[in-house]
Amino acid sequence: MAESVYKVVELVGTSSESWEKAAKAAVERAGESLRDLRVAEVVEQDIVMEGGKVSAYRTKLKLSFKYEGKD
């Protein structure tokens, strides 16, 4: 079996509805430009409040994908 290397990036997704939708938004957007996505780990969740009410859910993810570059 050949060795593989994976790169990890940190992303923050947002949603006005839920943390799950915020995570999904981040992964789907990353999938538009990154290939071979492997694992997403939720590292933090928070909310944005305006006027004492929740206005957005934010989910911070570490996302790994197969590394193919020289950087």
Phi and psi restraints in degrees (range 20) as a CNS / XPLOR table:
assign (resid 1 and name C) (resid 2 and name N)
       (resid 2 and name CA) (resid 2 and name C) 1.0 -74.3 20.0 2
assign (resid 2 and name N) (resid 2 and name CA)
       (resid 2 and name C) (resid 3 and name N) 1.0 149.5 20.0 2
assign (resid 2 and name C) (resid 3 and name N)
       (resid 3 and name CA) (resid 3 and name C) 1.0 -74.6 20.0 2
assign (resid 3 and name N) (resid 3 and name CA)
       (resid 3 and name C) (resid 4 and name N) 1.0 149.2 20.0 2
assign (resid 3 and name C) (resid 4 and name N)
       (resid 4 and name CA) (resid 4 and name C) 1.0 -127.8 20.0 2
assign (resid 4 and name N) (resid 4 and name CA)
       (resid 4 and name C) (resid 5 and name N) 1.0 152.8 20.0 2
assign (resid 4 and name C) (resid 5 and name N)
       (resid 5 and name CA) (resid 5 and name C) 1.0 -125.6 20.0 2
assign (resid 5 and name N) (resid 5 and name CA)
       (resid 5 and name C) (resid 6 and name N) 1.0 138.7 20.0 2
assign (resid 5 and name C) (resid 6 and name N)
       (resid 6 and name CA) (resid 6 and name C) 1.0 -122.4 20.0 2
assign (resid 6 and name N) (resid 6 and name CA)
       (resid 6 and name C) (resid 7 and name N) 1.0 138.8 20.0 2
assign (resid 6 and name C) (resid 7 and name N)
       (resid 7 and name CA) (resid 7 and name C) 1.0 -98.9 20.0 2
assign (resid 7 and name N) (resid 7 and name CA)
       (resid 7 and name C) (resid 8 and name N) 1.0 145.8 20.0 2
assign (resid 7 and name C) (resid 8 and name N)
       (resid 8 and name CA) (resid 8 and name C) 1.0 -117.9 20.0 2
assign (resid 8 and name N) (resid 8 and name CA)
       (resid 8 and name C) (resid 9 and name N) 1.0 129.3 20.0 2
assign (resid 8 and name C) (resid 9 and name N)
       (resid 9 and name CA) (resid 9 and name C) 1.0 -119.9 20.0 2
assign (resid 9 and name N) (resid 9 and name CA)
       (resid 9 and name C) (resid 10 and name N) 1.0 155.3 20.0 2
assign (resid 9 and name C) (resid 10 and name N)
       (resid 10 and name CA) (resid 10 and name C) 1.0 -108.7 20.0 2
assign (resid 10 and name N) (resid 10 and name CA)
       (resid 10 and name C) (resid 11 and name N) 1.0 130.8 20.0 2
assign (resid 10 and name C) (resid 11 and name N)
       (resid 11 and name CA) (resid 11 and name C) 1.0 -130.2 20.0 2
assign (resid 11 and name N) (resid 11 and name CA)
       (resid 11 and name C) (resid 12 and name N) 1.0 154.8 20.0 2
assign (resid 11 and name C) (resid 12 and name N)
       (resid 12 and name CA) (resid 12 and name C) 1.0 -125.6 20.0 2
assign (resid 12 and name N) (resid 12 and name CA)
       (resid 12 and name C) (resid 13 and name N) 1.0 120.0 20.0 2
assign (resid 12 and name C) (resid 13 and name N)
       (resid 13 and name CA) (resid 13 and name C) 1.0 -101.6 20.0 2
assign (resid 13 and name N) (resid 13 and name CA)
       (resid 13 and name C) (resid 14 and name N) 1.0 151.1 20.0 2
assign (resid 13 and name C) (resid 14 and name N)
       (resid 14 and name CA) (resid 14 and name C) 1.0 -128.7 20.0 2
assign (resid 14 and name N) (resid 14 and name CA)
       (resid 14 and name C) (resid 15 and name N) 1.0 152.4 20.0 2
assign (resid 14 and name C) (resid 15 and name N)
       (resid 15 and name CA) (resid 15 and name C) 1.0 -153.9 20.0 2
assign (resid 15 and name N) (resid 15 and name CA)
       (resid 15 and name C) (resid 16 and name N) 1.0 148.2 20.0 2
assign (resid 15 and name C) (resid 16 and name N)
       (resid 16 and name CA) (resid 16 and name C) 1.0 -85.7 20.0 2
assign (resid 16 and name N) (resid 16 and name CA)
       (resid 16 and name C) (resid 17 and name N) 1.0 -3.9 20.0 2
assign (resid 16 and name C) (resid 17 and name N)
       (resid 17 and name CA) (resid 17 and name C) 1.0 -109.7 20.0 2
assign (resid 17 and name N) (resid 17 and name CA)
       (resid 17 and name C) (resid 18 and name N) 1.0 -44.6 20.0 2
assign (resid 17 and name C) (resid 18 and name N)
       (resid 18 and name CA) (resid 18 and name C) 1.0 -164.9 20.0 2
assign (resid 18 and name N) (resid 18 and name CA)
       (resid 18 and name C) (resid 19 and name N) 1.0 163.5 20.0 2
assign (resid 18 and name C) (resid 19 and name N)
       (resid 19 and name CA) (resid 19 and name C) 1.0 -66.8 20.0 2
assign (resid 19 and name N) (resid 19 and name CA)
       (resid 19 and name C) (resid 20 and name N) 1.0 -36.2 20.0 2
assign (resid 19 and name C) (resid 20 and name N)
       (resid 20 and name CA) (resid 20 and name C) 1.0 -63.0 20.0 2
assign (resid 20 and name N) (resid 20 and name CA)
       (resid 20 and name C) (resid 21 and name N) 1.0 -42.8 20.0 2
assign (resid 20 and name C) (resid 21 and name N)
       (resid 21 and name CA) (resid 21 and name C) 1.0 -68.8 20.0 2
assign (resid 21 and name N) (resid 21 and name CA)
       (resid 21 and name C) (resid 22 and name N) 1.0 -32.0 20.0 2
assign (resid 21 and name C) (resid 22 and name N)
       (resid 22 and name CA) (resid 22 and name C) 1.0 -64.8 20.0 2
assign (resid 22 and name N) (resid 22 and name CA)
       (resid 22 and name C) (resid 23 and name N) 1.0 -43.9 20.0 2
assign (resid 22 and name C) (resid 23 and name N)
       (resid 23 and name CA) (resid 23 and name C) 1.0 -63.6 20.0 2
assign (resid 23 and name N) (resid 23 and name CA)
       (resid 23 and name C) (resid 24 and name N) 1.0 -44.5 20.0 2
assign (resid 23 and name C) (resid 24 and name N)
       (resid 24 and name CA) (resid 24 and name C) 1.0 -61.0 20.0 2
assign (resid 24 and name N) (resid 24 and name CA)
       (resid 24 and name C) (resid 25 and name N) 1.0 -41.6 20.0 2
assign (resid 24 and name C) (resid 25 and name N)
       (resid 25 and name CA) (resid 25 and name C) 1.0 -60.5 20.0 2
assign (resid 25 and name N) (resid 25 and name CA)
       (resid 25 and name C) (resid 26 and name N) 1.0 -42.9 20.0 2
assign (resid 25 and name C) (resid 26 and name N)
       (resid 26 and name CA) (resid 26 and name C) 1.0 -64.4 20.0 2
assign (resid 26 and name N) (resid 26 and name CA)
       (resid 26 and name C) (resid 27 and name N) 1.0 -45.5 20.0 2
assign (resid 26 and name C) (resid 27 and name N)
       (resid 27 and name CA) (resid 27 and name C) 1.0 -66.5 20.0 2
assign (resid 27 and name N) (resid 27 and name CA)
       (resid 27 and name C) (resid 28 and name N) 1.0 -43.8 20.0 2
assign (resid 27 and name C) (resid 28 and name N)
       (resid 28 and name CA) (resid 28 and name C) 1.0 -65.7 20.0 2
assign (resid 28 and name N) (resid 28 and name CA)
       (resid 28 and name C) (resid 29 and name N) 1.0 -39.2 20.0 2
assign (resid 28 and name C) (resid 29 and name N)
       (resid 29 and name CA) (resid 29 and name C) 1.0 -66.0 20.0 2
assign (resid 29 and name N) (resid 29 and name CA)
       (resid 29 and name C) (resid 30 and name N) 1.0 -42.9 20.0 2
assign (resid 29 and name C) (resid 30 and name N)
       (resid 30 and name CA) (resid 30 and name C) 1.0 -60.9 20.0 2
assign (resid 30 and name N) (resid 30 and name CA)
       (resid 30 and name C) (resid 31 and name N) 1.0 -37.1 20.0 2
assign (resid 30 and name C) (resid 31 and name N)
       (resid 31 and name CA) (resid 31 and name C) 1.0 -64.7 20.0 2
assign (resid 31 and name N) (resid 31 and name CA)
       (resid 31 and name C) (resid 32 and name N) 1.0 -16.5 20.0 2
assign (resid 31 and name C) (resid 32 and name N)
       (resid 32 and name CA) (resid 32 and name C) 1.0 -72.9 20.0 2
assign (resid 32 and name N) (resid 32 and name CA)
       (resid 32 and name C) (resid 33 and name N) 1.0 -24.5 20.0 2
assign (resid 32 and name C) (resid 33 and name N)
       (resid 33 and name CA) (resid 33 and name C) 1.0 -125.9 20.0 2
assign (resid 33 and name N) (resid 33 and name CA)
       (resid 33 and name C) (resid 34 and name N) 1.0 -12.7 20.0 2
assign (resid 33 and name C) (resid 34 and name N)
       (resid 34 and name CA) (resid 34 and name C) 1.0 -111.4 20.0 2
assign (resid 34 and name N) (resid 34 and name CA)
       (resid 34 and name C) (resid 35 and name N) 1.0 141.7 20.0 2
assign (resid 34 and name C) (resid 35 and name N)
       (resid 35 and name CA) (resid 35 and name C) 1.0 -104.7 20.0 2
assign (resid 35 and name N) (resid 35 and name CA)
       (resid 35 and name C) (resid 36 and name N) 1.0 156.0 20.0 2
assign (resid 35 and name C) (resid 36 and name N)
       (resid 36 and name CA) (resid 36 and name C) 1.0 60.5 20.0 2
assign (resid 36 and name N) (resid 36 and name CA)
       (resid 36 and name C) (resid 37 and name N) 1.0 47.3 20.0 2
assign (resid 36 and name C) (resid 37 and name N)
       (resid 37 and name CA) (resid 37 and name C) 1.0 -62.7 20.0 2
assign (resid 37 and name N) (resid 37 and name CA)
       (resid 37 and name C) (resid 38 and name N) 1.0 141.7 20.0 2
assign (resid 37 and name C) (resid 38 and name N)
       (resid 38 and name CA) (resid 38 and name C) 1.0 -117.5 20.0 2
assign (resid 38 and name N) (resid 38 and name CA)
       (resid 38 and name C) (resid 39 and name N) 1.0 -61.5 20.0 2
assign (resid 38 and name C) (resid 39 and name N)
       (resid 39 and name CA) (resid 39 and name C) 1.0 -138.8 20.0 2
assign (resid 39 and name N) (resid 39 and name CA)
       (resid 39 and name C) (resid 40 and name N) 1.0 140.2 20.0 2
assign (resid 39 and name C) (resid 40 and name N)
       (resid 40 and name CA) (resid 40 and name C) 1.0 -120.6 20.0 2
assign (resid 40 and name N) (resid 40 and name CA)
       (resid 40 and name C) (resid 41 and name N) 1.0 126.7 20.0 2
assign (resid 40 and name C) (resid 41 and name N)
       (resid 41 and name CA) (resid 41 and name C) 1.0 -112.9 20.0 2
assign (resid 41 and name N) (resid 41 and name CA)
       (resid 41 and name C) (resid 42 and name N) 1.0 123.7 20.0 2
assign (resid 41 and name C) (resid 42 and name N)
       (resid 42 and name CA) (resid 42 and name C) 1.0 -75.6 20.0 2
assign (resid 42 and name N) (resid 42 and name CA)
       (resid 42 and name C) (resid 43 and name N) 1.0 122.9 20.0 2
assign (resid 42 and name C) (resid 43 and name N)
       (resid 43 and name CA) (resid 43 and name C) 1.0 -109.9 20.0 2
assign (resid 43 and name N) (resid 43 and name CA)
       (resid 43 and name C) (resid 44 and name N) 1.0 -19.8 20.0 2
assign (resid 43 and name C) (resid 44 and name N)
       (resid 44 and name CA) (resid 44 and name C) 1.0 -163.3 20.0 2
assign (resid 44 and name N) (resid 44 and name CA)
       (resid 44 and name C) (resid 45 and name N) 1.0 146.4 20.0 2
assign (resid 44 and name C) (resid 45 and name N)
       (resid 45 and name CA) (resid 45 and name C) 1.0 -133.3 20.0 2
assign (resid 45 and name N) (resid 45 and name CA)
       (resid 45 and name C) (resid 46 and name N) 1.0 139.0 20.0 2
assign (resid 45 and name C) (resid 46 and name N)
       (resid 46 and name CA) (resid 46 and name C) 1.0 -149.4 20.0 2
assign (resid 46 and name N) (resid 46 and name CA)
       (resid 46 and name C) (resid 47 and name N) 1.0 175.0 20.0 2
assign (resid 46 and name C) (resid 47 and name N)
       (resid 47 and name CA) (resid 47 and name C) 1.0 -128.5 20.0 2
assign (resid 47 and name N) (resid 47 and name CA)
       (resid 47 and name C) (resid 48 and name N) 1.0 153.8 20.0 2
assign (resid 47 and name C) (resid 48 and name N)
       (resid 48 and name CA) (resid 48 and name C) 1.0 -106.0 20.0 2
assign (resid 48 and name N) (resid 48 and name CA)
       (resid 48 and name C) (resid 49 and name N) 1.0 131.7 20.0 2
assign (resid 48 and name C) (resid 49 and name N)
       (resid 49 and name CA) (resid 49 and name C) 1.0 -118.8 20.0 2
assign (resid 49 and name N) (resid 49 and name CA)
       (resid 49 and name C) (resid 50 and name N) 1.0 141.5 20.0 2
assign (resid 49 and name C) (resid 50 and name N)
       (resid 50 and name CA) (resid 50 and name C) 1.0 -134.6 20.0 2
assign (resid 50 and name N) (resid 50 and name CA)
       (resid 50 and name C) (resid 51 and name N) 1.0 125.3 20.0 2
assign (resid 50 and name C) (resid 51 and name N)
       (resid 51 and name CA) (resid 51 and name C) 1.0 62.8 20.0 2
assign (resid 51 and name N) (resid 51 and name CA)
       (resid 51 and name C) (resid 52 and name N) 1.0 30.9 20.0 2
assign (resid 51 and name C) (resid 52 and name N)
       (resid 52 and name CA) (resid 52 and name C) 1.0 78.4 20.0 2
assign (resid 52 and name N) (resid 52 and name CA)
       (resid 52 and name C) (resid 53 and name N) 1.0 6.8 20.0 2
assign (resid 52 and name C) (resid 53 and name N)
       (resid 53 and name CA) (resid 53 and name C) 1.0 -123.1 20.0 2
assign (resid 53 and name N) (resid 53 and name CA)
       (resid 53 and name C) (resid 54 and name N) 1.0 150.5 20.0 2
assign (resid 53 and name C) (resid 54 and name N)
       (resid 54 and name CA) (resid 54 and name C) 1.0 -68.5 20.0 2
assign (resid 54 and name N) (resid 54 and name CA)
       (resid 54 and name C) (resid 55 and name N) 1.0 125.8 20.0 2
assign (resid 54 and name C) (resid 55 and name N)
       (resid 55 and name CA) (resid 55 and name C) 1.0 -110.6 20.0 2
assign (resid 55 and name N) (resid 55 and name CA)
       (resid 55 and name C) (resid 56 and name N) 1.0 -21.2 20.0 2
assign (resid 55 and name C) (resid 56 and name N)
       (resid 56 and name CA) (resid 56 and name C) 1.0 -159.3 20.0 2
assign (resid 56 and name N) (resid 56 and name CA)
       (resid 56 and name C) (resid 57 and name N) 1.0 147.7 20.0 2
assign (resid 56 and name C) (resid 57 and name N)
       (resid 57 and name CA) (resid 57 and name C) 1.0 -104.8 20.0 2
assign (resid 57 and name N) (resid 57 and name CA)
       (resid 57 and name C) (resid 58 and name N) 1.0 137.6 20.0 2
assign (resid 57 and name C) (resid 58 and name N)
       (resid 58 and name CA) (resid 58 and name C) 1.0 -125.6 20.0 2
assign (resid 58 and name N) (resid 58 and name CA)
       (resid 58 and name C) (resid 59 and name N) 1.0 133.4 20.0 2
assign (resid 58 and name C) (resid 59 and name N)
       (resid 59 and name CA) (resid 59 and name C) 1.0 -124.2 20.0 2
assign (resid 59 and name N) (resid 59 and name CA)
       (resid 59 and name C) (resid 60 and name N) 1.0 122.0 20.0 2
assign (resid 59 and name C) (resid 60 and name N)
       (resid 60 and name CA) (resid 60 and name C) 1.0 -94.1 20.0 2
assign (resid 60 and name N) (resid 60 and name CA)
       (resid 60 and name C) (resid 61 and name N) 1.0 130.4 20.0 2
assign (resid 60 and name C) (resid 61 and name N)
       (resid 61 and name CA) (resid 61 and name C) 1.0 -124.7 20.0 2
assign (resid 61 and name N) (resid 61 and name CA)
       (resid 61 and name C) (resid 62 and name N) 1.0 149.2 20.0 2
assign (resid 61 and name C) (resid 62 and name N)
       (resid 62 and name CA) (resid 62 and name C) 1.0 -105.0 20.0 2
assign (resid 62 and name N) (resid 62 and name CA)
       (resid 62 and name C) (resid 63 and name N) 1.0 121.9 20.0 2
assign (resid 62 and name C) (resid 63 and name N)
       (resid 63 and name CA) (resid 63 and name C) 1.0 -118.1 20.0 2
assign (resid 63 and name N) (resid 63 and name CA)
       (resid 63 and name C) (resid 64 and name N) 1.0 129.7 20.0 2
assign (resid 63 and name C) (resid 64 and name N)
       (resid 64 and name CA) (resid 64 and name C) 1.0 -109.7 20.0 2
assign (resid 64 and name N) (resid 64 and name CA)
       (resid 64 and name C) (resid 65 and name N) 1.0 147.8 20.0 2
assign (resid 64 and name C) (resid 65 and name N)
       (resid 65 and name CA) (resid 65 and name C) 1.0 -147.3 20.0 2
assign (resid 65 and name N) (resid 65 and name CA)
       (resid 65 and name C) (resid 66 and name N) 1.0 156.8 20.0 2
assign (resid 65 and name C) (resid 66 and name N)
       (resid 66 and name CA) (resid 66 and name C) 1.0 -65.2 20.0 2
assign (resid 66 and name N) (resid 66 and name CA)
       (resid 66 and name C) (resid 67 and name N) 1.0 128.3 20.0 2
assign (resid 66 and name C) (resid 67 and name N)
       (resid 67 and name CA) (resid 67 and name C) 1.0 -86.3 20.0 2
assign (resid 67 and name N) (resid 67 and name CA)
       (resid 67 and name C) (resid 68 and name N) 1.0 125.3 20.0 2
assign (resid 67 and name C) (resid 68 and name N)
       (resid 68 and name CA) (resid 68 and name C) 1.0 -123.5 20.0 2
assign (resid 68 and name N) (resid 68 and name CA)
       (resid 68 and name C) (resid 69 and name N) 1.0 -9.6 20.0 2
assign (resid 68 and name C) (resid 69 and name N)
       (resid 69 and name CA) (resid 69 and name C) 1.0 -90.4 20.0 2
assign (resid 69 and name N) (resid 69 and name CA)
       (resid 69 and name C) (resid 70 and name N) 1.0 -173.7 20.0 2
assign (resid 69 and name C) (resid 70 and name N)
       (resid 70 and name CA) (resid 70 and name C) 1.0 -107.4 20.0 2
assign (resid 70 and name N) (resid 70 and name CA)
       (resid 70 and name C) (resid 71 and name N) 1.0 0.1 20.0 2
